[in-house]
Amino acid sequence: MCGIVGAAAQRDVIPLLINGLQRLEYRGYDSAGVAVQSDQALLERVRKVGKVSELMRALQENPVSGQTGIAHTRWATHGEPSEQNAHPHVCHERVAVVHNGIIENHDALRAQQQQGGYRFTSQTDTEVIVHQIDHYLEQGKDLLEAVRLTVADLEGAFALGVINKEEPGRMIAARRGSPLVVGIADDEMLIASDIAALVAETQQFVFLQDGDVADIRHSGMTVYDEHGVEVERPVQTSTVTADATDKGDYAHYMLKEIFEQPRAIADTLEGRIGANRVIEEAFGVGAGEIFDEVAGVHIIACGTSYHAGMVGRHWLESIAGIPCSVEVASEFRYRHPVVRKKSLIVTLSQSGETADTLAGLHEARRLGYGHSLSICNVPESSLVRESDLVLMTHAGPEIGVASTKAFTTQLVAMLLLTIVLGRRHGISPEKEALLVNELRSVPGKVEYALTLNEQIRTLAREHLGDKYNSLFLGRGAQFPVAMEGALKLKEISYIHAEAYPAGELKHGPLALVDSNMPVVVVAPNNELLEKLKSNMQEVRARDGELIVFADADVGMISSPGITTLPVAPTEDSIAPIIFSVPLQLLAYHVAVIKGTDIDQPRNLAKSVTVE
């Protein structure tokens, strides 16, 4: 969850580190800090509670400089946000460490180190790392060997950046279970949790693999695998630009990313659909042979991606006629499920580094499930590297913590998968051609949904801006869309919101309905519409206030207690994608009214790389 940046150069690295932290702040913003090897052969450190802007102010007041350094922006796991708990952590004023991950055996290491005379100044699990490295330095080991010995002592997940004032110009990086990338620029080397931190400096990257330890200087690096064997890792060129991670003229990244969805969806479809069919080779080499064997699908995901998986289950069963289950990854990995040998394991993740989803994939493999498919937005991620098949969503960098374009492109990917599997289970060529044409219409219909922006802004001000609770209703494939709408609202506006299948109102939620409980309804034009209207009348009979996003062809109009916004006439197969957009806009405008930090909501981070 935290963000790491490091640099070894022949210039002052503070500007590099701060710029990198700003681009990584979506990963955590409880505190931030830097440590550099100064020109006076000192280890200088500055830490501040709060966002990177607070660290920048501190550096203006008390400048430090150096040609090798590490930096960190924190999302708290062990220990409250405080200066003492902020990274980098230092031991004996000579060695400094930044860390992303969780050290599971930190209690045992802490007790051992305290017996050895080490004094702890923080509540974090990270501090045991820096003391352990110092312990090996005291034995006469150099920094590389001290780090290698230390990581062998650690249990859990970590990405590390380490410097030692006694070895100027040298930085050690290591990873196990948490992402870490090395950027290669002209006569300087950089590390980061994510390429987004470094794209302003380079497009050339090496993605460290689990167990790797890299010995880095400004002129180059040497990488050792988990066995200590020197290895070559390929240099990859990224297509992500610095402009892609800027918010441009938009007030917030989230709003920019909502309005980028037509392009993101079009990009995700490009090269995946022909005149009348889905091109299954887009899923990877040998995809056809794997799909021929699939007798069922099991989807594992977290958060917003889980909601995309729920929509996918509906499509796979109702359109493709193939059994599907979907599960929260953090539950799947501990549940001891019954193995279905010919099930395709599908993992959904924006980052490809979500700890529970990765662990779920590993557990599925261990249990003996069939082949795996990753639907992901980051091509260089761990999930992509470890899956048999991959379908990349082309959403581009998503900086806002609340996911928007990553969600809708995941839905597009799930529908593509539905079609290629359905072709083996009863979807006719004519039906496939119809679905492909419907997919082709999605970018334009999302464009139309975005024209509701001003109406939704007004609706938010008049009906939700002063509320503290809300209920979201949907039926069929729109129930997970309602869940996603509720999640967006609670994530960024801090309004309590929950979603229910509309048919379940009478089984509890109806007790909550009154004039102070806005009820948001997703109303596509399908066979469940009349039943949904009955559920809406149940709300109105209890003086509940309805906000209805309805297919324009339904003919619903506003009336006392019911505010209706027409969404473009939409085929039922693609309706979950289209109806997601106005719910995103609704959450955004309510959050603006509430005055919350939309892009960096409290207590949350973008990429959940710890359990």
Residue pairs with C-beta under 8 A, 6 or more apart in sequence:
1 27
1 28
1 75
1 77
1 100
1 605
1 607
1 608
1 609
1 610
2 27
2 28
2 72
2 73
2 74
2 75
2 87
2 98
2 99
2 100
2 193
2 605
3 20
3 21
3 24
3 25
3 27
3 28
3 72
3 73
3 100
3 192
3 193
3 194
3 197
4 24
4 70
4 71
4 72
4 98
4 99
4 100
4 159
4 160
4 161
4 180
4 191
4 192
4 193
5 16
5 17
5 20
5 21
5 24
5 70
5 71
5 72
5 161
5 190
5 191
5 192
5 193
5 197
5 198
6 17
6 69
6 70
6 71
6 98
6 161
6 163
6 171
6 173
6 190
6 191
6 192
6 216
7 13
7 16
7 17
7 20
7 68
7 69
7 171
7 188
7 189
7 190
7 191
8 67
8 68
8 169
8 170
8 171
8 188
8 189
8 190
8 216
8 217
8 218
9 16
9 67
9 68
9 187
9 188
9 189
9 218
10 67
10 187
10 188
10 218
11 67
11 188
12 65
12 66
12 67
13 36
13 66
13 67
13 68
13 69
14 34
14 36
14 59
14 63
14 64
14 65
14 66
14 69
16 190
16 201
17 34
17 36
17 69
17 70
17 71
18 34
18 52
18 55
18 56
18 59
18 71
19 197
19 200
20 71
20 190
20 192
20 197
20 198
21 32
21 52
21 55
21 71
21 72
21 73
21 197
22 52
23 194
23 196
23 197
23 199
23 200
23 245
24 73
24 192
24 193
24 194
24 196
24 197
25 51
25 52
25 73
25 600
26 253
26 399
26 400
26 401
26 599
26 600
26 605
26 606
26 607
27 73
27 75
27 100
27 193
27 194
27 605
27 606
27 607
28 73
28 74
28 75
28 76
28 605
29 50
29 51
29 52
29 73
29 74
29 75
29 600
29 605
30 49
30 50
30 74
30 75
30 76
30 81
31 47
31 48
31 49
31 50
31 73
31 74
31 76
31 81
31 82
31 83
31 85
31 86
31 87
32 47
32 48
32 50
32 51
32 52
32 54
32 55
32 71
32 72
32 73
32 74
32 86
33 45
33 46
33 47
33 48
33 55
33 71
33 72
33 86
33 87
33 88
34 45
34 46
34 47
34 55
34 59
34 64
34 69
34 70
34 71
34 72
34 88
35 43
35 44
35 45
35 69
35 70
35 71
35 88
35 90
35 96
35 98
35 163
36 43
36 44
36 64
36 65
36 66
36 67
36 68
36 69
36 163
37 43
37 66
37 67
37 68
37 69
37 163
37 165
37 168
37 169
38 44
38 64
38 65
38 66
39 65
39 66
39 67
41 165
41 168
42 93
42 165
43 90
43 93
43 94
43 95
43 96
43 163
43 165
44 64
44 66
45 64
45 88
45 90
45 96
46 55
46 58
46 59
46 62
46 64
47 55
47 83
47 86
47 87
47 88
48 54
48 55
48 57
48 58
48 83
48 86
49 81
49 82
49 83
49 86
50 81
51 600
52 73
67 169
67 218
68 163
68 168
68 169
68 170
68 171
68 218
69 163
70 88
70 96
70 97
70 98
70 161
70 162
70 163
70 171
71 88
71 98
72 86
72 87
72 88
72 98
72 99
74 81
74 85
74 86
74 87
75 605
76 85
77 102
77 125
77 610
78 85
78 102
78 106
78 123
78 124
78 125
78 126
79 85
79 122
79 123
79 124
80 123
84 121
84 122
84 123
85 122
85 123
85 124
87 97
87 98
87 99
87 124
87 126
88 96
88 97
88 98
89 96
89 97
89 98
89 99
89 122
89 124
89 126
89 127
89 129
89 130
90 96
90 97
90 130
91 118
91 130
91 131
91 133
91 134
92 134
93 165
94 134
94 137
94 164
94 165
94 166
95 130
95 133
95 134
95 137
95 143
95 162
95 163
95 164
95 165
96 130
96 162
96 163
96 164
97 126
97 129
97 130
97 133
97 160
97 161
97 162
98 160
98 161
99 126
99 129
99 158
99 159
99 160
100 158
100 159
100 178
100 179
100 180
100 193
100 609
100 610
101 156
101 157
101 158
101 159
101 176
101 177
101 178
101 609
101 610
102 125
102 156
102 157
102 158
102 610
102 611
103 109
103 125
103 126
103 128
103 129
103 154
103 155
103 156
103 158
104 155
104 156
105 154
105 155
105 156
106 125
106 128
106 156
109 128
109 131
109 132
109 153
109 154
110 120
110 127
110 128
113 120
113 128
113 131
113 132
113 135
114 120
116 135
118 131
118 134
118 135
120 127
120 131
121 127
125 156
129 150
129 154
129 158
129 160
132 150
132 153
132 154
133 143
133 146
133 147
133 150
133 162
134 146
136 145
136 146
136 149
136 150
137 143
137 146
137 164
141 149
142 167
143 162
143 163
143 164
143 167
143 170
143 172
144 172
144 213
144 215
147 160
147 162
147 172
147 174
147 213
148 174
148 213
148 224
148 228
151 158
151 160
151 174
151 176
151 213
154 176
156 177
157 176
157 177
157 178
157 355
157 609
157 610
157 611
158 174
158 175
158 176
158 177
158 178
159 173
159 174
159 175
159 178
159 179
159 180
159 193
160 172
160 173
160 174
160 175
160 180
161 171
161 172
161 173
161 191
162 171
162 172
162 173
162 174
163 170
163 171
163 172
164 170
169 217
169 218
170 215
170 216
170 217
171 189
171 191
171 216
171 217
172 213
172 214
172 215
172 216
173 180
173 182
173 191
173 208
173 213
173 214
173 216
174 180
174 208
174 212
174 213
174 214
175 208
175 209
175 210
175 211
175 212
176 210
176 211
176 226
177 210
177 355
177 358
177 609
178 193
178 353
178 355
178 609
178 610
179 193
179 194
179 207
179 351
179 353
179 381
179 382
179 609
180 191
180 192
180 193
180 208
181 191
181 192
181 193
181 194
181 195
181 198
181 205
181 206
181 207
181 208
181 380
182 189
182 190
182 191
182 205
182 206
182 207
182 208
182 214
182 216
182 221
183 189
183 190
183 191
183 192
183 195
183 198
183 201
183 202
183 204
183 205
184 190
184 202
184 204
184 205
184 206
184 235
185 201
185 202
185 204
187 218
187 219
188 201
188 218
189 216
189 217
189 218
189 219
189 220
189 221
190 198
190 201
190 202
191 214
191 216
192 198
193 607
193 609
194 607
195 205
195 238
195 240
195 380
196 240
196 245
196 397
196 399
198 205
199 238
199 240
199 241
199 242
199 244
199 245
200 242
203 237
203 238
203 239
203 240
204 235
204 236
204 237
204 238
205 235
205 236
205 237
205 238
205 380
206 221
206 223
206 233
206 234
206 235
206 236
207 233
207 236
207 380
207 385
208 214
208 223
208 233
209 225
209 233
209 385
210 226
210 382
211 225
211 226
211 227
212 223
212 224
212 225
212 226
212 231
212 233
213 223
213 224
214 221
214 222
214 223
214 224
215 221
215 222
215 223
215 224
222 230
223 230
223 231
223 232
223 233
224 230
224 231
225 231
236 380
238 380
240 396
240 397
244 396
244 397
245 397
245 399
247 253
247 256
247 399
248 256
250 256
250 259
251 592
252 400
252 588
252 598
252 599
253 399
253 400
253 599
254 400
254 402
254 404
254 492
254 588
254 598
254 599
255 588
255 598
256 400
257 398
257 399
257 400
257 404
257 405
258 404
258 405
258 450
258 581
258 584
258 585
258 588
259 450
260 395
260 396
260 405
261 404
261 405
261 408
261 409
261 446
261 450
261 581
262 443
262 444
262 446
262 447
262 450
263 443
264 393
264 394
264 395
264 396
264 405
264 408
264 409
265 408
265 409
265 412
265 442
265 443
265 446
265 577
266 443
267 394
267 395
267 396
268 392
268 393
268 394
268 395
268 409
268 412
268 413
269 412
269 439
269 440
269 442
269 443
270 394
271 279
271 282
272 278
272 279
272 282
272 391
272 416
273 279
273 416
273 436
273 439
273 440
274 436
275 436
276 429
276 432
276 433
276 436
276 437
277 419
277 423
277 429
277 432
277 433
277 436
278 416
278 419
278 420
278 423
278 432
278 436
280 287
280 288
280 291
280 420
281 287
281 288
282 391
282 416
283 291
283 373
283 389
283 390
283 391
283 417
283 420
284 388
284 389
284 390
284 391
286 389
287 389
287 420
290 344
290 371
290 388
290 389
291 344
291 420
291 421
291 424
292 424
293 342
293 370
293 371
294 322
294 342
294 343
294 344
294 370
294 371
294 421
294 424
295 322
295 323
295 340
295 342
295 343
296 322
296 323
296 324
296 325
296 340
296 342
296 343
296 344
297 312
297 313
297 316
297 322
297 323
297 324
297 325
297 343
297 344
297 346
297 421
298 324
298 325
298 326
298 327
298 340
298 343
298 344
298 345
298 346
298 364
298 369
299 309
299 312
299 313
299 324
299 325
299 326
299 327
299 346
299 347
299 348
300 309
300 326
300 327
300 328
300 329
300 332
300 345
300 346
300 347
300 348
300 357
300 360
300 361
300 364
301 308
301 309
301 326
301 328
301 329
301 347
301 348
301 349
301 357
302 328
302 329
302 330
302 349
302 354
302 356
302 357
302 608
303 403
303 487
303 608
304 350
304 403
304 406
304 407
304 484
304 487
305 348
305 349
305 350
305 354
305 357
305 403
305 406
305 407
305 410
306 326
306 328
306 329
306 348
307 407
307 480
307 481
307 483
307 484
307 487
308 348
308 407
308 410
308 411
308 414
308 480
309 326
309 346
309 348
309 414
310 326
310 479
310 480
310 483
311 411
311 414
311 477
311 480
311 481
311 576
312 324
312 326
312 346
312 348
312 411
312 414
312 415
312 417
312 418
313 324
313 325
313 326
314 476
314 477
314 480
315 414
315 415
315 418
315 477
315 573
316 322
316 323
316 324
316 414
316 417
316 418
316 421
316 422
317 323
317 324
318 477
319 418
319 419
319 422
319 427
319 435
319 573
320 418
320 419
320 421
320 422
320 425
320 426
320 427
321 422
321 425
321 426
321 427
322 421
322 422
322 425
327 335
327 337
328 356
329 347
329 354
329 356
329 357
329 359
329 360
330 356
330 360
330 611
332 360
332 363
332 364
333 356
333 359
333 360
333 362
333 363
337 367
339 367
339 368
339 369
340 369
340 370
341 368
341 369
341 370
342 370
343 369
343 370
344 370
344 371
344 372
344 373
344 421
345 361
345 364
345 369
345 370
345 371
345 372
345 373
346 372
346 373
346 374
346 375
346 417
347 357
347 358
347 360
347 361
347 372
347 373
347 374
347 375
347 376
347 383
347 387
348 357
348 375
348 376
348 410
348 414
349 357
349 374
349 375
349 376
349 377
349 381
349 383
350 376
350 377
350 378
350 395
350 398
350 403
350 406
350 410
350 607
351 376
351 377
351 378
351 381
351 606
351 607
351 609
352 374
352 376
352 377
352 378
352 381
352 382
352 383
352 384
353 378
353 381
353 382
353 383
353 607
353 609
354 383
354 607
354 608
354 609
355 608
355 609
355 610
355 611
356 608
356 611
357 383
358 382
358 383
358 386
359 611
361 372
361 374
361 383
361 386
361 387
362 386
364 372
365 372
371 388
371 389
372 386
372 387
372 388
372 389
373 387
373 388
373 389
373 390
373 391
373 417
374 383
374 384
374 386
374 387
374 389
374 390
374 391
375 390
375 391
375 393
375 410
375 413
375 414
375 417
376 383
376 384
376 390
376 392
376 393
377 392
377 393
377 394
377 395
377 396
377 398
377 406
377 409
378 384
379 392
384 390
384 392
391 413
391 416
391 417
393 406
393 409
393 410
393 412
393 413
394 409
395 405
395 406
395 409
396 405
398 404
398 405
398 406
398 606
399 599
399 606
400 598
400 599
400 606
401 491
401 492
401 599
401 600
401 601
401 604
401 605
401 606
402 488
402 491
402 492
402 587
402 598
402 601
404 488
404 584
407 484
407 580
408 446
408 577
408 580
408 581
411 576
411 577
411 580
412 439
412 442
412 577
415 435
415 439
415 573
415 574
415 577
416 439
419 427
419 432
419 435
419 436
422 431
422 432
423 432
427 435
435 573
438 571
438 573
438 574
439 574
441 571
441 574
442 574
442 577
442 578
445 568
445 570
445 574
445 578
446 577
446 578
446 581
448 567
448 568
449 567
449 568
449 578
449 579
449 581
449 582
450 581
450 585
452 565
452 567
452 582
452 585
453 585
455 565
456 565
456 582
456 585
456 586
456 589
457 585
457 589
459 547
459 563
459 565
459 586
459 589
460 586
460 589
460 590
460 592
460 593
461 589
461 593
463 518
463 545
463 547
463 563
464 470
464 495
464 518
464 547
464 586
464 590
464 593
465 590
465 593
465 594
467 495
467 516
467 517
467 518
468 495
468 496
469 495
469 496
469 497
469 512
469 516
469 517
470 486
470 489
470 495
470 496
470 497
470 517
470 518
470 519
470 520
471 497
471 498
471 499
471 500
471 509
471 512
471 513
471 517
471 518
471 519
471 520
472 482
472 483
472 485
472 486
472 489
472 497
472 498
472 499
472 500
472 519
472 520
472 521
472 522
472 583
473 482
473 499
473 500
473 501
473 502
473 505
473 519
473 520
473 521
473 522
473 532
473 535
474 480
474 481
474 482
474 483
474 499
474 501
474 502
474 521
474 522
475 501
475 502
475 503
475 528
475 531
475 532
475 535
476 526
476 528
477 572
477 575
477 576
478 522
478 524
478 575
478 576
478 579
479 499
479 500
479 501
479 502
480 576
481 522
481 576
481 579
481 580
481 583
482 499
482 500
482 520
482 522
482 583
483 499
484 580
484 583
485 497
485 499
485 520
485 522
485 580
485 583
485 584
485 586
485 587
486 497
486 498
486 499
487 497
488 583
488 584
488 586
488 587
488 588
489 495
489 497
489 586
489 587
489 590
490 496
490 497
491 587
491 601
491 604
492 587
492 588
492 591
492 596
492 598
492 601
493 587
493 590
493 591
493 594
493 596
494 594
494 596
494 601
494 602
495 590
495 594
498 509
500 509
502 521
502 531
502 532
502 535
502 536
503 531
503 535
505 513
505 535
505 538
505 539
506 538
510 538
510 539
510 542
513 519
513 539
513 542
513 543
513 544
514 542
514 543
514 544
515 543
515 544
515 545
517 544
517 545
518 544
518 545
518 546
518 547
519 539
519 544
519 545
519 546
519 547
520 547
520 548
520 549
520 583
520 586
521 532
521 535
521 536
521 546
521 547
521 548
521 549
521 550
522 549
522 579
522 583
523 529
523 532
523 548
523 549
523 550
523 551
523 554
523 556
524 550
524 551
524 570
524 572
524 575
524 579
525 551
525 553
525 554
525 569
525 570
525 572
525 575
526 572
526 575
529 554
536 546
536 548
536 562
539 546
540 546
540 561
540 562
543 561
544 561
545 561
545 563
546 561
546 562
546 563
547 563
547 565
547 586
548 556
548 562
548 563
548 564
548 565
549 565
549 567
549 579
549 582
549 583
550 556
550 564
550 565
550 566
550 567
551 566
551 567
551 568
551 569
551 570
551 575
552 566
552 567
552 568
552 569
553 569
556 562
556 564
556 566
557 564
558 564
565 582
567 578
567 579
567 582
568 578
570 578
570 579
588 598
591 598
592 598
596 602
